[in-house]
């Protein structure tokens, strides 16, 4: 019987036959824990028993068994797949490396890093990096002219390129953000000492206490309240790198602000407002992932906006609501429906802000049909790919419309002036 001497998959040996496969599964669980997943001791025992039950057949079966035990949330699947690919690597790794370094393989376009690669690499080689740092002699440098604080670097770093530690630091920074304090006038009134507007009802009630002999005027002013905030967030496959950190931001926003309504959409619309009201942010995000059936799938923005306008518009868009739409605008269906429903949504709210992660590219142009269909019907177009962009959004919600982010600047020269 063949045994496993290192982090690689055997072909026929069961776990109970000896070797180091069980130890490797334990170590693999530690790597997943450092990468952001949460496999407990019970999950490790279940994984060992599962492999012992099915035996070591093929790599696909081994991957499916471990994935069924360790992956509890949709957004953790890309991280698990990358960790499995790096940890349980094949025995012909040297041959593959030689093939990759050959001139034939070098010709071609550089492959884009998969989602979760940075987090898995940090988790897998964290111990080795720590040992290397201990052996390395300290370098003393006195020239600090071009140094930048770690906090500033974190604020400018793209969410999709963050490792596990950086994502944890970003979530802490989001919880410490000062949320917007925008106030609008409502139809309700409250007592006021400012003698500008007389309150007839309060004046008559006061006069009745004295039998009408003494009439003391009472005054009122409009009550100020934060307007309803409605968030429509895209969770399709093209937005998977940003969905989880967005939900942490929306959780912090829901916790500190009244009347926040959150909807997630891919191919269908899902209301997750109640799930985000849970006090623990991780539990709230997990409940959102459990409530959504089309996480990291396709996207149908026009159909989702149509469902919202028809089913939820009158319920949540009253009293000068502000709508925040988070999507990249890459529509696959008919853009005529998308343009119509975006225009209807714009007419139903006081302010429509579009957050697009594609603005992280300096050369962004409105060439996609979905982007061109939505641009004429939004008030602001902002980026949402890093902490600085989220801070700018919070400041923007506390002040009037900012003309410096007018979406029309992207339509110049494209027939939409």
CORVEN-V73648 format. One record per residue. N is the residue number from 1. PHI is phi in whole degrees, 0 to 359 (* if undefined). OMEGA is omega in whole degrees, 0 to 359 (999 if undefined). Layout:
n | phi | omega
N | PHI | OMEGA
N | PHI | OMEGA
//
This chain:
n | phi | omega
1 | * | 182
2 | 274 | 179
3 | 251 | 182
4 | 253 | 183
5 | 259 | 181
6 | 206 | 182
7 | 286 | 175
8 | 217 | 186
9 | 269 | 175
10 | 281 | 184
11 | 247 | 185
12 | 226 | 190
13 | 282 | 173
14 | 283 | 182
15 | 296 | 184
16 | 288 | 183
17 | 277 | 180
18 | 103 | 181
19 | 95 | 187
20 | 243 | 183
21 | 294 | 179
22 | 297 | 178
23 | 296 | 179
24 | 293 | 177
25 | 295 | 177
26 | 298 | 180
27 | 293 | 177
28 | 297 | 177
29 | 296 | 177
30 | 294 | 177
31 | 297 | 178
32 | 297 | 180
33 | 295 | 178
34 | 289 | 180
35 | 276 | 176
36 | 117 | 175
37 | 280 | 184
38 | 227 | 177
39 | 280 | 179
40 | 273 | 179
41 | 301 | 179
42 | 295 | 178
43 | 293 | 178
44 | 295 | 179
45 | 297 | 178
46 | 297 | 180
47 | 294 | 179
48 | 297 | 180
49 | 293 | 179
50 | 295 | 179
51 | 293 | 178
52 | 294 | 182
53 | 283 | 184
54 | 271 | 184
55 | 76 | 179
56 | 262 | 179
57 | 263 | 180
58 | 243 | 179
59 | 295 | 179
60 | 295 | 178
61 | 293 | 178
62 | 297 | 178
63 | 295 | 181
64 | 295 | 180
65 | 295 | 180
66 | 291 | 179
67 | 295 | 180
68 | 296 | 183
69 | 270 | 190
70 | 270 | 185
71 | 269 | 181
72 | 247 | 182
73 | 227 | 182
74 | 299 | 185
75 | 287 | 179
76 | 274 | 184
77 | 296 | 178
78 | 299 | 179
79 | 294 | 179
80 | 296 | 181
81 | 299 | 180
82 | 290 | 178
83 | 295 | 178
84 | 296 | 181
85 | 295 | 181
86 | 279 | 186
87 | 282 | 182
88 | 268 | 183
89 | 285 | 183
90 | 284 | 182
91 | 287 | 182
92 | 268 | 182
93 | 296 | 182
94 | 297 | 179
95 | 297 | 179
96 | 292 | 178
97 | 296 | 177
98 | 297 | 180
99 | 294 | 179
100 | 291 | 181
101 | 273 | 181
102 | 286 | 181
103 | 299 | 182
104 | 293 | 181
105 | 287 | 182
106 | 286 | 180
107 | 279 | 180
108 | 142 | 183
109 | 274 | 180
110 | 294 | 183
111 | 287 | 179
112 | 287 | 181
113 | 295 | 180
114 | 284 | 178
115 | 295 | 179
116 | 89 | 183
117 | 296 | 182
118 | 296 | 180
119 | 295 | 181
120 | 291 | 180
121 | 297 | 177
122 | 297 | 181
123 | 289 | 186
124 | 287 | 185
125 | 250 | 180
126 | 294 | 181
127 | 295 | 180
128 | 296 | 179
129 | 293 | 179
130 | 295 | 177
131 | 295 | 179
132 | 293 | 179
133 | 292 | 178
134 | 292 | 181
135 | 282 | 184
136 | 284 | 178
137 | 285 | 182
138 | 292 | 176
139 | 259 | 181
140 | 255 | 179
141 | 236 | 184
142 | 251 | 181
143 | 273 | 182
144 | 242 | 184
145 | 294 | 187
146 | 256 | 181
147 | 285 | 179
148 | 231 | 182
149 | 295 | 179
150 | 297 | 179
151 | 295 | 179
152 | 292 | 177
153 | 297 | 179
154 | 295 | 181
155 | 293 | 183
156 | 264 | 184
157 | 282 | 179
158 | 291 | 180
159 | 301 | 182
160 | 291 | 181
161 | 255 | 182
162 | 280 | 172
163 | 274 | 183
164 | 295 | 180
165 | 294 | 180
166 | 291 | 176
167 | 295 | 177
168 | 297 | 177
169 | 294 | 178
170 | 294 | 179
171 | 294 | 177
172 | 295 | 179
173 | 296 | 178
174 | 294 | 179
175 | 295 | 181
176 | 270 | 181
177 | 294 | 173
178 | 274 | 185
179 | 284 | 185
180 | 297 | 181
181 | 240 | 180
182 | 285 | 181
183 | 230 | 177
184 | 230 | 178
185 | 286 | 176
186 | 249 | 178
187 | 280 | 179
188 | 276 | 181
189 | 238 | 176
190 | 222 | 181
191 | 301 | 182
192 | 216 | 174
193 | 272 | 178
194 | 285 | 187
195 | 274 | 178
196 | 252 | 184
197 | 232 | 181
198 | 286 | 177
199 | 254 | 185
200 | 298 | 183
201 | 297 | 179
202 | 295 | 178
203 | 294 | 180
204 | 292 | 178
205 | 297 | 178
206 | 294 | 180
207 | 291 | 179
208 | 296 | 179
209 | 293 | 180
210 | 252 | 178
211 | 70 | 179
212 | 86 | 181
213 | 282 | 182
214 | 233 | 181
215 | 244 | 178
216 | 251 | 183
217 | 291 | 175
218 | 244 | 185
219 | 234 | 182
220 | 215 | 175
221 | 212 | 180
222 | 298 | 179
223 | 281 | 180
224 | 258 | 179
225 | 219 | 173
226 | 296 | 180
227 | 291 | 175
228 | 301 | 179
229 | 243 | 182
230 | 247 | 182
231 | 244 | 175
232 | 245 | 187
233 | 247 | 179
234 | 276 | 179
235 | 239 | 180
236 | 287 | 183
237 | 299 | 180
238 | 289 | 180
239 | 250 | 187
240 | 296 | 181
241 | 289 | 185
242 | 244 | 188
243 | 299 | 186
244 | 294 | 181
245 | 291 | 175
246 | 298 | 181
247 | 295 | 175
248 | 295 | 177
249 | 295 | 179
250 | 293 | 176
251 | 295 | 178
252 | 297 | 179
253 | 292 | 180
254 | 293 | 183
255 | 289 | 187
256 | 251 | 184
257 | 224 | 179
258 | 276 | 175
259 | 56 | 173
260 | 250 | 181
261 | 242 | 184
262 | 241 | 178
263 | 231 | 176
264 | 249 | 180
265 | 213 | 170
266 | 228 | 170
267 | 261 | 178
268 | 213 | 183
269 | 258 | 181
270 | 227 | 177
271 | 272 | 182
272 | 243 | 182
273 | 300 | 182
274 | 292 | 180
275 | 295 | 182
276 | 284 | 178
277 | 277 | 176
278 | 295 | 187
279 | 293 | 181
280 | 281 | 184
281 | 294 | 180
282 | 294 | 178
283 | 294 | 179
284 | 295 | 179
285 | 294 | 179
286 | 295 | 177
287 | 294 | 177
288 | 297 | 179
289 | 296 | 178
290 | 288 | 181
291 | 279 | 184
292 | 262 | 182
293 | 264 | 185
294 | 241 | 181
295 | 293 | 178
296 | 57 | 177
297 | 256 | 178
298 | 281 | 180
299 | 220 | 176
300 | 222 | 187
301 | 295 | 181
302 | 299 | 179
303 | 294 | 179
304 | 294 | 178
305 | 294 | 177
306 | 295 | 178
307 | 297 | 179
308 | 293 | 181
309 | 298 | 183
310 | 278 | 188
311 | 262 | 189
312 | 236 | 186
313 | 304 | 182
314 | 289 | 183
315 | 279 | 191
316 | 240 | 184
317 | 257 | 177
318 | 275 | 174
319 | 57 | 174
320 | 67 | 183
321 | 293 | 175
322 | 253 | 181
323 | 250 | 176
324 | 247 | 181
325 | 253 | 182
326 | 250 | 179
327 | 194 | 176
328 | 270 | 176
329 | 76 | 181
330 | 273 | 182
331 | 276 | 179
332 | 261 | 181
333 | 268 | 182
334 | 294 | 181
335 | 282 | 177
336 | 296 | 177
337 | 295 | 179
338 | 298 | 179
339 | 296 | 181
340 | 295 | 183
341 | 286 | 176
342 | 294 | 177
343 | 297 | 178
344 | 295 | 178
345 | 296 | 179
346 | 296 | 179
347 | 289 | 185
348 | 270 | 184
349 | 237 | 179
350 | 282 | 185
351 | 202 | 181
352 | 240 | 181
353 | 248 | 179
354 | 255 | 176
355 | 255 | 185
356 | 236 | 179
357 | 293 | 179
358 | 291 | 178
359 | 288 | 174
360 | 293 | 177
361 | 274 | 183
362 | 295 | 181
363 | 263 | 182
364 | 297 | 176
365 | 225 | 182
366 | 277 | 181
367 | 260 | 179
368 | 293 | 183
369 | 296 | 179
370 | 295 | 178
371 | 296 | 179
372 | 296 | 180
373 | 288 | 184
374 | 268 | 187
375 | 306 | 183
376 | 294 | 188
377 | 247 | 179
378 | 242 | 180
379 | 273 | 181
380 | 220 | 175
381 | 235 | 185
382 | 231 | 172
383 | 277 | 182
384 | 211 | 188
385 | 259 | 180
386 | 210 | 182
387 | 294 | 179
388 | 297 | 179
389 | 294 | 177
390 | 293 | 177
391 | 296 | 177
392 | 296 | 178
393 | 296 | 180
394 | 299 | 178
395 | 294 | 181
396 | 293 | 180
397 | 291 | 182
398 | 267 | 181
399 | 222 | 180
400 | 296 | 183
401 | 301 | 180
402 | 267 | 182
403 | 286 | 179
404 | 289 | 177
405 | 247 | 178
406 | 298 | 182
407 | 294 | 181
408 | 294 | 179
409 | 292 | 178
410 | 270 | 182
411 | 260 | 180
412 | 293 | 179
413 | 85 | 180
414 | 239 | 176
415 | 81 | 179
416 | 227 | 181
417 | 272 | 999
//
